[in-house]
Structures are given as structure tokens and as C-alpha cells.
């Protein structure tokens, strides 16, 4: 039985993970699952802080896990627009990969802080509903938690550099 590939992303806030996830899902005809989309539809106007995001994101994981496992087992690849930005977050993805016995790709968008901040500013203008979170202070807070992925973590890691 053929199993789909699980494709995930790591990168600082504003690095372009969602944009790259959409591109790859279209290129590979894969199912795209967006954490931001699911959270905004399931918990509209309930996430008002980083702590609130962490709370609701944790509630979402069991549902997403069963959906992803079922999809992968059909042979369909899944692009997860969910952050794989800490060792703990990546451990959850490794559990999914192991349970599905699926191939994987972890795409790390290694983007400079300056580029991230420029992209966040642009996104805030294009998507005013995100303005509460798309701020320099939120970037600084979230970036403090960021842990760069390493080759020894058990993923098929691809690094994409963008510093200008």
C-alpha cells in the first residue's frame, strides 16, 4: 500500500511558510491543511494572545492528526501549514510520520529577521484581520521560541535561504 508524503515547514514568523505551502500543494496536487484557517473557523474571535493561540492549537491537534493519518494512508500527500518551529512541535510531526509510516519533507525557510519583518508589514496591510498579531513585538516574542531544525532530528530536511 502506497502512503502519501507529509510535507511540513519551519521558519520564523513572516518567513513565507504559508505561501510556500500553497505553492507546493498546488505543484504536487497534495491536500493543504492550514492551521490558521482551521483555528479562525473553529474559534473565531477567540484567539487574542500568543497564549490563546497555543491553547487552541493544542485542542486542534487530535482532530488534525486523525485527518492527516487517514489522508496519508490513501496515498495522498499532505502539506501541513502548521509550524514546525520548536523541537516539541517537530516531535508531534515525527509521531504522525511514524504512525503513518510515511515519507516526509521538512522545508526550513531560513529567512533573515529584516525580510520577515518586511513581509509581516506587507501581510498586515493585505490581511487587516491579522493586524493584532502581525506586529514587530509579536515577531520578537515568537522568535524567542524558535529553534532551528537540525539534520539529526529524523526528517528529510531541506533548507531554503533568503536573506535579502
C-alpha positions in Angstrom: 0.0 0.0 0.0 1.4 3.4 -1.0 1.4 6.1 1.6 1.4 9.8 0.9 4.3 12.2 1.8 3.9 14.5 4.8 5.4 17.9 3.9 5.9 20.5 6.7 7.6 23.8 7.3 9.8 25.5 9.7 10.7 29.2 9.7 10.3 32.4 11.7 7.0 34.3 11.7 6.8 36.0 8.3 9.3 33.7 6.6 6.7 32.7 3.9 5.7 29.3 5.2 2.0 29.7 4.2 2.9 31.0 0.7 5.3 28.1 0.1 2.8 25.6 1.5 0.2 26.8 -1.0 2.7 26.6 -3.9 3.8 23.1 -3.0 0.3 21.8 -2.5 -0.6 23.0 -6.0 2.6 21.7 -7.6 2.2 18.3 -6.1 -1.6 18.0 -6.1 -1.5 17.5 -2.4 -4.0 18.2 0.4 -3.2 21.5 2.1 -4.1 21.8 5.8 -3.7 25.3 7.2 -3.6 25.8 11.0 -4.5 29.5 10.7 -7.6 28.6 8.6 -8.8 25.9 10.9 -8.3 28.0 14.0 -10.0 31.0 12.6 -13.0 29.0 11.5 -13.3 26.8 14.6 -12.5 29.6 17.2 -13.5 32.9 15.5 -12.5 35.9 17.6 -11.4 33.7 20.5 -7.6 33.9 20.0 -6.4 37.3 21.2 -2.9 36.4 22.5 0.0 34.1 21.9 -1.0 32.1 24.9 -4.5 31.8 23.5 -3.1 30.6 20.2 -1.1 27.9 22.0 -4.2 26.8 23.9 -6.4 26.5 20.8 -3.7 25.0 18.6 -3.3 22.2 21.2 -7.0 21.5 21.1 -6.9 21.2 17.3 -4.1 18.6 17.1 -6.1 15.4 17.9 -8.6 16.2 15.1 -5.9 17.1 12.6 -3.9 14.0 13.5 -6.7 11.6 12.6 -7.5 13.6 9.4 -3.8 13.6 8.3 -3.3 9.9 9.1 -6.4 9.0 7.1 -5.4 11.1 4.2 -1.8 9.8 4.1 -3.0 6.2 4.2 -5.0 6.8 1.0 -1.7 7.5 -0.8 -2.4 11.3 -0.9 0.3 13.6 0.1 -0.4 16.3 2.8 1.1 19.7 3.0 0.8 21.0 6.6 0.8 24.7 7.0 1.4 24.3 10.7 4.6 25.5 12.4 7.4 23.0 13.0 9.4 25.7 14.8 10.4 24.1 18.0 11.7 20.7 19.0 8.4 19.9 20.7 6.3 20.8 17.7 8.6 18.7 15.5 8.3 15.8 17.9 4.5 15.8 17.2 5.1 15.6 13.5 7.6 12.7 14.0 4.8 10.9 15.8 2.5 11.4 12.8 5.2 10.3 10.4 5.9 7.2 12.4 2.3 6.2 12.9 1.6 6.6 9.2 4.9 5.1 8.2 5.1 8.0 5.7 7.9 9.7 3.9 8.4 13.3 4.9 9.9 16.6 3.9 10.7 19.3 6.4 11.3 22.6 4.5 13.1 25.1 6.6 12.8 28.7 5.3 15.9 30.3 6.7 14.9 34.0 6.2 16.6 37.0 7.9 14.7 39.0 10.5 14.6 42.0 8.3 12.9 40.1 5.5 10.4 38.5 7.9 9.5 41.9 9.4 9.0 43.4 5.9 6.8 40.5 4.9 4.8 40.8 8.2 4.2 44.5 7.5 3.0 43.7 4.0 0.7 40.9 5.2 -0.8 43.2 7.9 -1.8 45.6 5.1 -3.2 42.9 2.8 -5.0 41.0 5.6 -6.2 43.6 8.2 -7.8 40.8 10.3 -4.3 39.7 11.2 -3.1 43.1 12.3 -3.5 42.2 16.0 -0.8 39.5 15.7 1.3 40.8 12.8 3.4 43.2 14.8 7.1 43.6 15.4 6.6 42.9 19.2 4.7 39.6 18.4 7.5 38.7 16.0 10.1 39.2 18.7 8.1 37.2 21.2 7.5 34.3 18.8 11.1 34.4 17.5 12.4 33.8 21.1 10.8 30.4 21.0 12.1 29.5 17.5 14.5 26.5 17.4 16.3 26.0 14.1 15.7 22.4 12.8 18.8 20.1 12.6 19.6 17.3 10.3 19.8 14.8 13.2 16.1 15.2 14.1 14.9 12.4 11.8 13.4 14.5 9.0 14.3 14.8 5.3 15.4 18.4 5.8 15.6 20.9 3.0 16.9 24.4 3.8 15.9 27.3 1.7 17.9 30.5 2.3 16.6 34.1 1.8 18.4 37.0 3.4 17.9 39.9 1.1 
